[in-house]
Amino acid sequence: MSNENGEEGIGRVRTPSDGEHLAVVLNKMGYGRLKLYCTDGKERLGRIPGSKRRRMWIDVDDVVLIEPWDIQGDEKCDVIWHYSNAQKDWLENKGFLDDLKQFL
């Protein structure tokens, strides 16, 4: 999806719906587990589900979309989406990442 100038297009950006939060990756714990800081002010241990593990490459300081677990939702979550740098800039310009500014 690059245009004639060689810039990557953003396309449609997935925004959080009910029960979902944006988060920034603080630390990689190994085995598909991540330490995350979420927009609701909580630190959670996130995991990449098996169906997405091979397709989703996440590094420290990346922005992801998470869904807290039904049980232990304040401590644990699943990572359901990974944003590219262009999408991260779009989210920042629209004000979705205001709660995460100290970590970006």
CNS distance restraints for C-alpha pairs under 8 A (distance, minus, plus):
assign (resid   1 and name CA) (resid   8 and name CA) 5.95 0.50 0.50
assign (resid   1 and name CA) (resid   9 and name CA) 5.69 0.50 0.50
assign (resid   2 and name CA) (resid   6 and name CA) 5.49 0.50 0.50
assign (resid   2 and name CA) (resid   7 and name CA) 5.32 0.50 0.50
assign (resid   2 and name CA) (resid   8 and name CA) 4.43 0.50 0.50
assign (resid   2 and name CA) (resid   9 and name CA) 5.72 0.50 0.50
assign (resid   3 and name CA) (resid   7 and name CA) 5.78 0.50 0.50
assign (resid   3 and name CA) (resid   8 and name CA) 6.73 0.50 0.50
assign (resid   3 and name CA) (resid   9 and name CA) 7.03 0.50 0.50
assign (resid   8 and name CA) (resid  86 and name CA) 7.47 0.50 0.50
assign (resid   9 and name CA) (resid  86 and name CA) 7.61 0.50 0.50
assign (resid  10 and name CA) (resid  86 and name CA) 5.99 0.50 0.50
assign (resid  10 and name CA) (resid  87 and name CA) 5.93 0.50 0.50
assign (resid  13 and name CA) (resid  87 and name CA) 6.37 0.50 0.50
assign (resid  16 and name CA) (resid  20 and name CA) 5.25 0.50 0.50
assign (resid  16 and name CA) (resid  21 and name CA) 5.84 0.50 0.50
assign (resid  16 and name CA) (resid  22 and name CA) 6.88 0.50 0.50
assign (resid  16 and name CA) (resid  65 and name CA) 7.01 0.50 0.50
assign (resid  17 and name CA) (resid  21 and name CA) 7.92 0.50 0.50
assign (resid  19 and name CA) (resid  67 and name CA) 6.41 0.50 0.50
assign (resid  19 and name CA) (resid  68 and name CA) 7.29 0.50 0.50
assign (resid  20 and name CA) (resid  65 and name CA) 6.83 0.50 0.50
assign (resid  20 and name CA) (resid  66 and name CA) 5.66 0.50 0.50
assign (resid  20 and name CA) (resid  67 and name CA) 4.76 0.50 0.50
assign (resid  20 and name CA) (resid  68 and name CA) 7.12 0.50 0.50
assign (resid  21 and name CA) (resid  38 and name CA) 6.41 0.50 0.50
assign (resid  21 and name CA) (resid  39 and name CA) 6.09 0.50 0.50
assign (resid  21 and name CA) (resid  40 and name CA) 7.24 0.50 0.50
assign (resid  21 and name CA) (resid  65 and name CA) 5.81 0.50 0.50
assign (resid  21 and name CA) (resid  66 and name CA) 5.41 0.50 0.50
assign (resid  21 and name CA) (resid  67 and name CA) 6.55 0.50 0.50
assign (resid  22 and name CA) (resid  38 and name CA) 5.81 0.50 0.50
assign (resid  22 and name CA) (resid  39 and name CA) 5.67 0.50 0.50
assign (resid  22 and name CA) (resid  63 and name CA) 6.96 0.50 0.50
assign (resid  22 and name CA) (resid  64 and name CA) 5.84 0.50 0.50
assign (resid  22 and name CA) (resid  65 and name CA) 4.64 0.50 0.50
assign (resid  22 and name CA) (resid  66 and name CA) 6.18 0.50 0.50
assign (resid  22 and name CA) (resid  97 and name CA) 7.63 0.50 0.50
assign (resid  23 and name CA) (resid  36 and name CA) 6.01 0.50 0.50
assign (resid  23 and name CA) (resid  37 and name CA) 5.34 0.50 0.50
assign (resid  23 and name CA) (resid  38 and name CA) 4.10 0.50 0.50
assign (resid  23 and name CA) (resid  39 and name CA) 6.04 0.50 0.50
assign (resid  23 and name CA) (resid  63 and name CA) 5.72 0.50 0.50
assign (resid  23 and name CA) (resid  64 and name CA) 5.36 0.50 0.50
assign (resid  23 and name CA) (resid  65 and name CA) 6.16 0.50 0.50
assign (resid  23 and name CA) (resid  66 and name CA) 6.82 0.50 0.50
assign (resid  23 and name CA) (resid 100 and name CA) 7.52 0.50 0.50
assign (resid  24 and name CA) (resid  36 and name CA) 5.64 0.50 0.50
assign (resid  24 and name CA) (resid  37 and name CA) 5.48 0.50 0.50
assign (resid  24 and name CA) (resid  38 and name CA) 6.61 0.50 0.50
assign (resid  24 and name CA) (resid  60 and name CA) 7.90 0.50 0.50
assign (resid  24 and name CA) (resid  61 and name CA) 5.76 0.50 0.50
assign (resid  24 and name CA) (resid  62 and name CA) 5.68 0.50 0.50
assign (resid  24 and name CA) (resid  63 and name CA) 4.61 0.50 0.50
assign (resid  24 and name CA) (resid  64 and name CA) 6.24 0.50 0.50
assign (resid  24 and name CA) (resid 100 and name CA) 7.16 0.50 0.50
assign (resid  24 and name CA) (resid 103 and name CA) 7.18 0.50 0.50
assign (resid  24 and name CA) (resid 104 and name CA) 7.72 0.50 0.50
assign (resid  25 and name CA) (resid  34 and name CA) 6.67 0.50 0.50
assign (resid  25 and name CA) (resid  35 and name CA) 6.09 0.50 0.50
assign (resid  25 and name CA) (resid  36 and name CA) 4.71 0.50 0.50
assign (resid  25 and name CA) (resid  37 and name CA) 6.68 0.50 0.50
assign (resid  25 and name CA) (resid  59 and name CA) 7.13 0.50 0.50
assign (resid  25 and name CA) (resid  60 and name CA) 5.08 0.50 0.50
assign (resid  25 and name CA) (resid  61 and name CA) 5.02 0.50 0.50
assign (resid  25 and name CA) (resid  62 and name CA) 5.58 0.50 0.50
assign (resid  25 and name CA) (resid  63 and name CA) 6.59 0.50 0.50
assign (resid  25 and name CA) (resid  64 and name CA) 7.55 0.50 0.50
assign (resid  26 and name CA) (resid  34 and name CA) 7.48 0.50 0.50
assign (resid  26 and name CA) (resid  35 and name CA) 5.42 0.50 0.50
assign (resid  26 and name CA) (resid  36 and name CA) 5.42 0.50 0.50
assign (resid  26 and name CA) (resid  37 and name CA) 6.78 0.50 0.50
assign (resid  26 and name CA) (resid  60 and name CA) 5.76 0.50 0.50
assign (resid  26 and name CA) (resid  61 and name CA) 6.26 0.50 0.50
assign (resid  27 and name CA) (resid  34 and name CA) 5.86 0.50 0.50
assign (resid  27 and name CA) (resid  35 and name CA) 5.00 0.50 0.50
assign (resid  27 and name CA) (resid  36 and name CA) 7.22 0.50 0.50
assign (resid  27 and name CA) (resid  60 and name CA) 5.87 0.50 0.50
assign (resid  28 and name CA) (resid  32 and name CA) 8.00 0.50 0.50
assign (resid  28 and name CA) (resid  33 and name CA) 6.46 0.50 0.50
assign (resid  28 and name CA) (resid  34 and name CA) 4.70 0.50 0.50
assign (resid  28 and name CA) (resid  35 and name CA) 6.34 0.50 0.50
assign (resid  28 and name CA) (resid  59 and name CA) 7.31 0.50 0.50
assign (resid  28 and name CA) (resid  60 and name CA) 6.79 0.50 0.50
assign (resid  29 and name CA) (resid  33 and name CA) 5.27 0.50 0.50
assign (resid  29 and name CA) (resid  34 and name CA) 5.33 0.50 0.50
assign (resid  29 and name CA) (resid  35 and name CA) 6.89 0.50 0.50
assign (resid  30 and name CA) (resid  34 and name CA) 7.36 0.50 0.50
assign (resid  32 and name CA) (resid  47 and name CA) 5.56 0.50 0.50
assign (resid  32 and name CA) (resid  48 and name CA) 5.32 0.50 0.50
assign (resid  32 and name CA) (resid  49 and name CA) 7.89 0.50 0.50
assign (resid  32 and name CA) (resid  53 and name CA) 7.06 0.50 0.50
assign (resid  33 and name CA) (resid  45 and name CA) 6.84 0.50 0.50
assign (resid  33 and name CA) (resid  46 and name CA) 5.59 0.50 0.50
assign (resid  33 and name CA) (resid  47 and name CA) 4.38 0.50 0.50
assign (resid  33 and name CA) (resid  48 and name CA) 6.51 0.50 0.50
assign (resid  34 and name CA) (resid  45 and name CA) 5.77 0.50 0.50
assign (resid  34 and name CA) (resid  46 and name CA) 4.99 0.50 0.50
assign (resid  34 and name CA) (resid  47 and name CA) 6.11 0.50 0.50
assign (resid  35 and name CA) (resid  43 and name CA) 7.13 0.50 0.50
assign (resid  35 and name CA) (resid  44 and name CA) 6.05 0.50 0.50
assign (resid  35 and name CA) (resid  45 and name CA) 4.87 0.50 0.50
assign (resid  35 and name CA) (resid  46 and name CA) 6.18 0.50 0.50
assign (resid  36 and name CA) (resid  43 and name CA) 5.56 0.50 0.50
assign (resid  36 and name CA) (resid  44 and name CA) 5.26 0.50 0.50
assign (resid  36 and name CA) (resid  45 and name CA) 6.18 0.50 0.50
assign (resid  36 and name CA) (resid  46 and name CA) 6.51 0.50 0.50
assign (resid  37 and name CA) (resid  41 and name CA) 6.89 0.50 0.50
assign (resid  37 and name CA) (resid  42 and name CA) 5.98 0.50 0.50
assign (resid  37 and name CA) (resid  43 and name CA) 4.52 0.50 0.50
assign (resid  37 and name CA) (resid  44 and name CA) 6.44 0.50 0.50
assign (resid  37 and name CA) (resid 100 and name CA) 7.79 0.50 0.50
assign (resid  38 and name CA) (resid  42 and name CA) 5.56 0.50 0.50
assign (resid  38 and name CA) (resid  43 and name CA) 6.23 0.50 0.50
assign (resid  38 and name CA) (resid  44 and name CA) 7.39 0.50 0.50
assign (resid  38 and name CA) (resid 100 and name CA) 7.51 0.50 0.50
assign (resid  39 and name CA) (resid  97 and name CA) 7.53 0.50 0.50
assign (resid  39 and name CA) (resid  99 and name CA) 5.45 0.50 0.50
assign (resid  39 and name CA) (resid 100 and name CA) 6.34 0.50 0.50
assign (resid  40 and name CA) (resid  99 and name CA) 7.88 0.50 0.50
assign (resid  41 and name CA) (resid  99 and name CA) 7.72 0.50 0.50
assign (resid  42 and name CA) (resid  74 and name CA) 7.07 0.50 0.50
assign (resid  42 and name CA) (resid  75 and name CA) 7.94 0.50 0.50
assign (resid  43 and name CA) (resid  75 and name CA) 7.01 0.50 0.50
assign (resid  44 and name CA) (resid  74 and name CA) 6.85 0.50 0.50
assign (resid  44 and name CA) (resid  75 and name CA) 4.73 0.50 0.50
assign (resid  44 and name CA) (resid  76 and name CA) 5.13 0.50 0.50
assign (resid  44 and name CA) (resid  77 and name CA) 6.68 0.50 0.50
assign (resid  45 and name CA) (resid  75 and name CA) 6.17 0.50 0.50
assign (resid  45 and name CA) (resid  76 and name CA) 4.80 0.50 0.50
assign (resid  45 and name CA) (resid  77 and name CA) 6.39 0.50 0.50
assign (resid  46 and name CA) (resid  66 and name CA) 7.81 0.50 0.50
assign (resid  46 and name CA) (resid  76 and name CA) 5.67 0.50 0.50
assign (resid  46 and name CA) (resid  77 and name CA) 4.72 0.50 0.50
assign (resid  46 and name CA) (resid  78 and name CA) 5.36 0.50 0.50
assign (resid  46 and name CA) (resid  79 and name CA) 6.21 0.50 0.50
assign (resid  47 and name CA) (resid  77 and name CA) 6.54 0.50 0.50
assign (resid  47 and name CA) (resid  78 and name CA) 5.11 0.50 0.50
assign (resid  47 and name CA) (resid  79 and name CA) 5.98 0.50 0.50
assign (resid  48 and name CA) (resid  52 and name CA) 6.47 0.50 0.50
assign (resid  48 and name CA) (resid  53 and name CA) 5.67 0.50 0.50
assign (resid  48 and name CA) (resid  78 and name CA) 6.01 0.50 0.50
assign (resid  48 and name CA) (resid  79 and name CA) 5.25 0.50 0.50
assign (resid  48 and name CA) (resid  80 and name CA) 7.41 0.50 0.50
assign (resid  49 and name CA) (resid  53 and name CA) 6.01 0.50 0.50
assign (resid  49 and name CA) (resid  78 and name CA) 6.65 0.50 0.50
assign (resid  49 and name CA) (resid  79 and name CA) 7.18 0.50 0.50
assign (resid  49 and name CA) (resid  80 and name CA) 7.93 0.50 0.50
assign (resid  50 and name CA) (resid  54 and name CA) 7.78 0.50 0.50
assign (resid  52 and name CA) (resid  56 and name CA) 5.89 0.50 0.50
assign (resid  52 and name CA) (resid  80 and name CA) 7.93 0.50 0.50
assign (resid  53 and name CA) (resid  57 and name CA) 7.77 0.50 0.50
assign (resid  56 and name CA) (resid  82 and name CA) 7.00 0.50 0.50
assign (resid  58 and name CA) (resid  62 and name CA) 6.58 0.50 0.50
assign (resid  58 and name CA) (resid  82 and name CA) 7.27 0.50 0.50
assign (resid  61 and name CA) (resid 103 and name CA) 7.42 0.50 0.50
assign (resid  61 and name CA) (resid 104 and name CA) 6.51 0.50 0.50
assign (resid  62 and name CA) (resid  82 and name CA) 7.70 0.50 0.50
assign (resid  62 and name CA) (resid  83 and name CA) 7.38 0.50 0.50
assign (resid  63 and name CA) (resid  82 and name CA) 6.48 0.50 0.50
assign (resid  63 and name CA) (resid  83 and name CA) 5.82 0.50 0.50
assign (resid  63 and name CA) (resid  88 and name CA) 6.71 0.50 0.50
assign (resid  64 and name CA) (resid  79 and name CA) 6.73 0.50 0.50
assign (resid  64 and name CA) (resid  80 and name CA) 7.54 0.50 0.50
assign (resid  64 and name CA) (resid  81 and name CA) 5.58 0.50 0.50
assign (resid  64 and name CA) (resid  82 and name CA) 4.55 0.50 0.50
assign (resid  64 and name CA) (resid  83 and name CA) 5.90 0.50 0.50
assign (resid  65 and name CA) (resid  79 and name CA) 6.02 0.50 0.50
assign (resid  65 and name CA) (resid  80 and name CA) 5.76 0.50 0.50
assign (resid  65 and name CA) (resid  81 and name CA) 4.93 0.50 0.50
assign (resid  65 and name CA) (resid  82 and name CA) 6.45 0.50 0.50
assign (resid  65 and name CA) (resid  83 and name CA) 7.94 0.50 0.50
assign (resid  66 and name CA) (resid  77 and name CA) 6.32 0.50 0.50
assign (resid  66 and name CA) (resid  78 and name CA) 5.57 0.50 0.50
assign (resid  66 and name CA) (resid  79 and name CA) 4.52 0.50 0.50
assign (resid  66 and name CA) (resid  80 and name CA) 5.57 0.50 0.50
assign (resid  66 and name CA) (resid  81 and name CA) 7.08 0.50 0.50
assign (resid  67 and name CA) (resid  77 and name CA) 5.51 0.50 0.50
assign (resid  67 and name CA) (resid  78 and name CA) 5.37 0.50 0.50
assign (resid  67 and name CA) (resid  79 and name CA) 6.59 0.50 0.50
assign (resid  67 and name CA) (resid  80 and name CA) 6.93 0.50 0.50
assign (resid  68 and name CA) (resid  73 and name CA) 4.73 0.50 0.50
assign (resid  68 and name CA) (resid  74 and name CA) 7.12 0.50 0.50
assign (resid  68 and name CA) (resid  76 and name CA) 6.12 0.50 0.50
assign (resid  68 and name CA) (resid  77 and name CA) 4.06 0.50 0.50
assign (resid  68 and name CA) (resid  78 and name CA) 6.34 0.50 0.50
assign (resid  69 and name CA) (resid  73 and name CA) 4.43 0.50 0.50
assign (resid  69 and name CA) (resid  76 and name CA) 6.08 0.50 0.50
assign (resid  69 and name CA) (resid  77 and name CA) 5.11 0.50 0.50
assign (resid  69 and name CA) (resid  78 and name CA) 7.07 0.50 0.50
assign (resid  72 and name CA) (resid  76 and name CA) 5.95 0.50 0.50
assign (resid  73 and name CA) (resid  77 and name CA) 6.49 0.50 0.50
assign (resid  83 and name CA) (resid  87 and name CA) 5.70 0.50 0.50
assign (resid  83 and name CA) (resid  88 and name CA) 5.99 0.50 0.50
assign (resid  84 and name CA) (resid  88 and name CA) 6.07 0.50 0.50
assign (resid  85 and name CA) (resid  89 and name CA) 6.23 0.50 0.50
assign (resid  86 and name CA) (resid  90 and name CA) 6.33 0.50 0.50
assign (resid  87 and name CA) (resid  91 and name CA) 6.20 0.50 0.50
assign (resid  88 and name CA) (resid  92 and name CA) 6.17 0.50 0.50
assign (resid  89 and name CA) (resid  93 and name CA) 6.18 0.50 0.50
assign (resid  90 and name CA) (resid  94 and name CA) 6.26 0.50 0.50
assign (resid  91 and name CA) (resid  95 and name CA) 6.29 0.50 0.50
assign (resid  91 and name CA) (resid  96 and name CA) 5.31 0.50 0.50
assign (resid  91 and name CA) (resid  97 and name CA) 6.32 0.50 0.50
assign (resid  92 and name CA) (resid  96 and name CA) 5.89 0.50 0.50
assign (resid  92 and name CA) (resid  97 and name CA) 5.16 0.50 0.50
assign (resid  92 and name CA) (resid  98 and name CA) 7.14 0.50 0.50
assign (resid  97 and name CA) (resid 101 and name CA) 6.38 0.50 0.50
assign (resid 100 and name CA) (resid 104 and name CA) 6.59 0.50 0.50
